[in-house]
Amino acid sequence: MLVGSAPEELEVALLACARGERAGLKLIYDREAGRLVAVAERIVRRRDLAEEIVQEAFIRIWTHAHQFTPERGSARGWIYAIVRNRALNVLRDGKREFTEEDIEALQDAEQEHEVMAAWQRLDRQSRLRECLSSLEDIKRRGILMAYIGGYTHGEIAGRLKIPLGTAKSWIRRGLLMLRECMA
């Protein structure tokens, strides 16, 4: 049975893995997998690659659990070191090669996330949020991209995959609707 405080639980789980007990690996996975993916993602900056790294790390944890010795350090430290080292190896091996388009897509996704996060941070009771909520989602995104993200009409049209004239008129009409709503 695997019980105890978190650090002791991980140590017991690793020792169980060393004996070939799958329950030990399951406990480690249930307790740490989400955080391990986050650690790997901070290093490689790609969720899909981070998930792959953690999967490989769990295989290594299972096959090398017999090498863990509690006297040399904590179970958590040993587990996280495997993930960190695997992520760094992936970077060194060049499996993280990005094309210029990949980099632009990552930057765009991050900027759009920031724009939408600003929308989510608006006070739920504010008049501005109420007025923005009355707009269609795509039109609201266009206005937020322009005024929070600083995108040009052309950039908005490209990101929303709409004609430039449509982007301009949506933003112009959306602003008029906002002005009326706020008045």
KEKE-3310 file (N, C-alpha, C; in steps of 0.2 Angstrom, whole numbers, plus 5000, padded with zeros to 4 digits):
npx = (5004:5003:5005:5006:5015:5018:5032:5037:5029:5031:5044:5042:5034:5043:5052:5044:5042:5054:5054:5045:5032:5018:5009:5016:5022:5010:5005:5015:5013:5000:5001:5012:5012:5006:5013:5026:5025:5023:5035:5044:5038:5041:5055:5056:5047:5036:5021:5017:5029:5034:5025:5028:5041:5039:5032:5043:5051:5044:5045:5059:5059:5052:5061:5073:5071:5077:5089:5088:5092:5088:5097:5104:5097:5081:5065:5057:5066:5074:5065:5061:5073:5076:5066:5070:5083:5080:5073:5082:5091:5084:5083:5097:5099:5093:5080:5070:5069:5063:5054:5053:5040:5034:5039:5033:5019:5019:5022:5011:5000:5003:5002:4988:4983:4986:4978:4965:4965:4966:4953:4946:4950:4943:4932:4918:4906:4907:4903:4909:4913:4901:4896:4905:4902:4890:4894:4897:4907:4919:4920:4922:4934:4942:4941:4947:4960:4965:4965:4970:4980:4987:4987:4987:4975:4977:4984:4975:4965:4972:4975:4962:4957:4949:4943:4952:4945:4933:4937:4941:4928:4921:4927:4926:4911:4909:4915:4907:4895:4899:4902:4889:4883:4890:4886)
npy = (4994:5011:5024:5040:5055:5067:5068:5057:5047:5048:5043:5030:5025:5025:5016:5005:5004:5000:4987:4982:4985:4991:5000:5009:5017:5022:5030:5040:5046:5050:5060:5069:5071:5082:5093:5090:5090:5104:5109:5103:5110:5123:5123:5118:5125:5120:5112:5099:5093:5093:5085:5073:5072:5070:5058:5049:5051:5045:5032:5030:5032:5021:5010:5013:5015:5007:5013:5024:5031:5034:5041:5049:5060:5068:5059:5066:5076:5068:5062:5074:5078:5069:5072:5086:5084:5076:5085:5095:5088:5085:5098:5100:5090:5095:5093:5102:5111:5125:5132:5148:5151:5143:5149:5162:5158:5154:5165:5173:5166:5167:5181:5183:5176:5184:5195:5190:5187:5199:5203:5194:5198:5209:5217:5209:5215:5227:5241:5242:5229:5223:5230:5226:5212:5212:5212:5202:5187:5187:5200:5207:5201:5207:5220:5220:5215:5226:5237:5232:5223:5230:5228:5230:5235:5227:5216:5211:5207:5197:5188:5184:5179:5186:5198:5213:5225:5221:5219:5232:5238:5231:5234:5248:5249:5241:5249:5260:5255:5251:5264:5270:5261:5263:5276)
npz = (5000:4996:5005:5014:5017:5004:4999:5005:5000:4986:4986:4991:4981:4970:4975:4974:4960:4957:4961:4952:4953:4946:4952:4959:4949:4943:4954:4955:4942:4943:4953:4949:4935:4928:4932:4928:4915:4913:4917:4908:4897:4899:4896:4883:4876:4869:4869:4864:4862:4875:4881:4875:4880:4893:4893:4888:4899:4909:4905:4907:4921:4925:4921:4926:4940:4950:4952:4960:4975:4991:5000:4993:4988:4986:4981:4973:4967:4960:4950:4944:4939:4929:4919:4917:4912:4901:4893:4890:4883:4872:4866:4864:4854:4843:4840:4841:4831:4823:4810:4802:4800:4810:4822:4820:4821:4834:4841:4837:4843:4856:4858:4854:4864:4875:4872:4873:4886:4892:4890:4897:4910:4912:4923:4928:4930:4924:4913:4901:4898:4897:4886:4876:4876:4869:4856:4841:4842:4834:4829:4841:4844:4834:4837:4850:4847:4839:4848:4861:4857:4848:4834:4816:4804:4793:4798:4807:4798:4791:4802:4806:4795:4785:4773:4770:4769:4775:4788:4792:4791:4801:4813:4813:4813:4825:4834:4834:4839:4851:4857:4856:4865:4877:4880)
capx = (5000:5007:5002:5011:5016:5019:5039:5038:5024:5035:5050:5039:5032:5049:5055:5039:5044:5061:5052:5041:5025:5015:5005:5021:5022:5003:5005:5020:5010:4994:5003:5017:5013:5004:5019:5032:5024:5024:5043:5047:5036:5045:5061:5056:5042:5031:5017:5017:5036:5034:5021:5032:5047:5037:5031:5049:5054:5041:5048:5065:5058:5051:5066:5079:5069:5082:5095:5086:5094:5085:5102:5108:5092:5073:5062:5054:5071:5077:5060:5061:5080:5075:5062:5074:5089:5078:5071:5088:5094:5080:5085:5104:5099:5090:5073:5066:5070:5057:5054:5051:5032:5032:5040:5028:5013:5019:5021:5004:4996:5004:4999:4981:4981:4986:4973:4959:4966:4964:4946:4944:4951:4938:4927:4911:4900:4909:4899:4913:4913:4894:4895:4909:4899:4885:4896:4899:4914:4924:4920:4925:4941:4945:4942:4952:4966:4967:4966:4974:4986:4990:4987:4985:4969:4979:4986:4969:4962:4976:4974:4955:4956:4944:4946:4954:4939:4928:4940:4940:4921:4919:4930:4922:4905:4910:4917:4901:4891:4902:4901:4882:4881:4893:4883)
capy = (5000:5017:5030:5044:5062:5068:5066:5050:5044:5047:5038:5023:5024:5024:5009:5000:5004:4996:4980:4980:4986:4996:5005:5014:5022:5026:5035:5045:5049:5054:5065:5073:5072:5089:5098:5088:5093:5111:5110:5102:5115:5129:5122:5117:5129:5117:5108:5093:5090:5092:5079:5067:5071:5067:5051:5046:5051:5039:5025:5030:5031:5014:5006:5015:5016:5003:5017:5029:5030:5040:5044:5054:5065:5066:5056:5072:5079:5063:5062:5080:5079:5065:5076:5091:5082:5074:5091:5098:5083:5086:5104:5099:5086:5099:5091:5108:5115:5129:5136:5155:5151:5140:5155:5167:5155:5153:5172:5175:5163:5170:5188:5183:5174:5190:5200:5187:5187:5206:5203:5190:5201:5215:5216:5206:5220:5234:5243:5240:5221:5222:5232:5221:5206:5212:5211:5195:5185:5188:5207:5208:5199:5212:5227:5219:5214:5232:5242:5230:5220:5235:5225:5235:5232:5221:5210:5208:5203:5191:5183:5182:5176:5190:5203:5219:5230:5218:5220:5239:5240:5228:5238:5254:5248:5239:5255:5264:5251:5252:5271:5270:5257:5266:5282)
capz = (5000:4995:5008:5018:5015:4997:4998:5007:4995:4980:4988:4992:4974:4966:4977:4971:4953:4956:4962:4946:4955:4942:4956:4960:4943:4943:4959:4952:4936:4945:4957:4946:4927:4925:4934:4924:4908:4914:4918:4901:4892:4900:4893:4876:4873:4865:4873:4861:4863:4882:4883:4873:4884:4900:4892:4888:4906:4913:4903:4910:4928:4926:4919:4930:4947:4954:4953:4965:4982:4995:5003:4988:4987:4986:4975:4968:4964:4955:4945:4940:4935:4923:4915:4915:4908:4894:4889:4888:4878:4866:4864:4861:4849:4838:4839:4842:4826:4821:4804:4803:4801:4817:4827:4820:4824:4842:4844:4836:4847:4863:4858:4854:4871:4880:4870:4876:4893:4894:4889:4903:4916:4913:4928:4925:4931:4920:4907:4895:4897:4895:4879:4872:4876:4865:4849:4839:4845:4829:4829:4847:4844:4830:4841:4855:4843:4837:4854:4866:4854:4843:4827:4811:4801:4789:4803:4810:4793:4790:4808:4806:4788:4782:4768:4773:4770:4780:4795:4793:4793:4807:4818:4813:4816:4832:4839:4834:4843:4858:4858:4858:4871:4883:4881)
cpx = (5004:5003:5008:5011:5019:5027:5040:5034:5028:5041:5047:5037:5038:5052:5050:5040:5050:5059:5047:5034:5022:5011:5010:5021:5015:5003:5009:5016:5004:4996:5007:5016:5011:5010:5025:5031:5025:5032:5046:5045:5040:5052:5061:5051:5037:5027:5017:5024:5037:5031:5025:5038:5045:5035:5038:5052:5051:5043:5055:5064:5057:5057:5072:5077:5074:5088:5094:5089:5092:5091:5105:5103:5085:5071:5060:5060:5074:5072:5061:5068:5079:5072:5067:5079:5086:5076:5077:5092:5090:5082:5092:5103:5096:5083:5068:5067:5064:5059:5052:5043:5030:5033:5035:5021:5013:5018:5014:4999:4997:5001:4991:4979:4981:4980:4966:4960:4964:4956:4943:4945:4947:4933:4920:4905:4901:4904:4903:4913:4906:4893:4899:4906:4893:4887:4897:4906:4919:4925:4923:4932:4945:4946:4947:4959:4969:4969:4969:4980:4990:4991:4984:4979:4971:4981:4980:4965:4965:4975:4967:4953:4950:4947:4947:4948:4934:4931:4939:4933:4919:4921:4927:4915:4904:4911:4911:4896:4893:4901:4893:4880:4884:4890:4877)
cpy = (5006:5023:5034:5051:5062:5065:5059:5045:5042:5042:5031:5021:5022:5017:5003:4999:4999:4989:4978:4981:4992:5002:5011:5020:5026:5031:5041:5049:5053:5060:5071:5075:5079:5094:5096:5090:5100:5113:5109:5107:5121:5129:5122:5121:5127:5112:5100:5089:5089:5086:5073:5066:5068:5059:5047:5046:5046:5033:5024:5029:5024:5009:5007:5016:5013:5008:5023:5027:5036:5044:5050:5060:5063:5063:5061:5075:5074:5062:5068:5081:5075:5069:5082:5089:5079:5080:5094:5094:5084:5093:5104:5095:5089:5096:5097:5113:5119:5132:5143:5155:5148:5146:5160:5165:5155:5160:5175:5172:5166:5177:5188:5180:5180:5194:5197:5187:5193:5206:5199:5193:5207:5213:5214:5210:5227:5235:5241:5233:5220:5224:5228:5215:5206:5211:5204:5194:5188:5196:5210:5207:5204:5218:5226:5218:5221:5237:5239:5227:5225:5233:5231:5231:5226:5215:5207:5204:5197:5185:5180:5179:5179:5195:5209:5224:5227:5220:5227:5241:5237:5232:5245:5254:5246:5245:5260:5261:5252:5259:5272:5267:5260:5273:5282)
cpz = (5000:4999:5012:5015:5008:4996:4999:5002:4989:4981:4988:4985:4970:4968:4974:4964:4952:4957:4957:4948:4951:4946:4958:4955:4942:4948:4957:4947:4939:4949:4954:4939:4925:4927:4930:4917:4908:4914:4911:4896:4893:4897:4886:4872:4868:4869:4870:4863:4871:4884:4881:4877:4891:4899:4892:4895:4910:4912:4907:4918:4930:4926:4924:4938:4952:4956:4958:4971:4986:4999:4999:4986:4987:4980:4970:4964:4959:4949:4941:4936:4929:4918:4912:4910:4901:4890:4886:4883:4871:4862:4860:4855:4843:4836:4840:4837:4823:4814:4806:4804:4808:4822:4826:4822:4831:4844:4843:4841:4854:4863:4858:4861:4876:4878:4874:4883:4896:4895:4895:4910:4917:4919:4925:4925:4927:4914:4901:4893:4894:4887:4874:4871:4871:4857:4848:4841:4840:4829:4835:4847:4840:4834:4847:4852:4842:4843:4860:4863:4850:4836:4822:4808:4796:4793:4805:4804:4791:4796:4808:4800:4785:4777:4772:4774:4775:4787:4797:4795:4799:4813:4819:4816:4823:4836:4839:4839:4850:4861:4861:4865:4878:4885:4886)
residu = (MET:LEU:VAL:GLY:SER:ALA:PRO:GLU:GLU:LEU:GLU:VAL:ALA:LEU:LEU:ALA:CYS:ALA:ARG:GLY:GLU:ARG:ALA:GLY:LEU:LYS:LEU:ILE:TYR:ASP:ARG:GLU:ALA:GLY:ARG:LEU:VAL:ALA:VAL:ALA:GLU:ARG:ILE:VAL:ARG:ARG:ARG:ASP:LEU:ALA:GLU:GLU:ILE:VAL:GLN:GLU:ALA:PHE:ILE:ARG:ILE:TRP:THR:HIS:ALA:HIS:GLN:PHE:THR:PRO:GLU:ARG:GLY:SER:ALA:ARG:GLY:TRP:ILE:TYR:ALA:ILE:VAL:ARG:ASN:ARG:ALA:LEU:ASN:VAL:LEU:ARG:ASP:GLY:LYS:ARG:GLU:PHE:THR:GLU:GLU:ASP:ILE:GLU:ALA:LEU:GLN:ASP:ALA:GLU:GLN:GLU:HIS:GLU:VAL:MET:ALA:ALA:TRP:GLN:ARG:LEU:ASP:ARG:GLN:SER:ARG:LEU:ARG:GLU:CYS:LEU:SER:SER:LEU:GLU:ASP:ILE:LYS:ARG:ARG:GLY:ILE:LEU:MET:ALA:TYR:ILE:GLY:GLY:TYR:THR:HIS:GLY:GLU:ILE:ALA:GLY:ARG:LEU:LYS:ILE:PRO:LEU:GLY:THR:ALA:LYS:SER:TRP:ILE:ARG:ARG:GLY:LEU:LEU:MET:LEU:ARG:GLU:CYS:MET:ALA)
# end
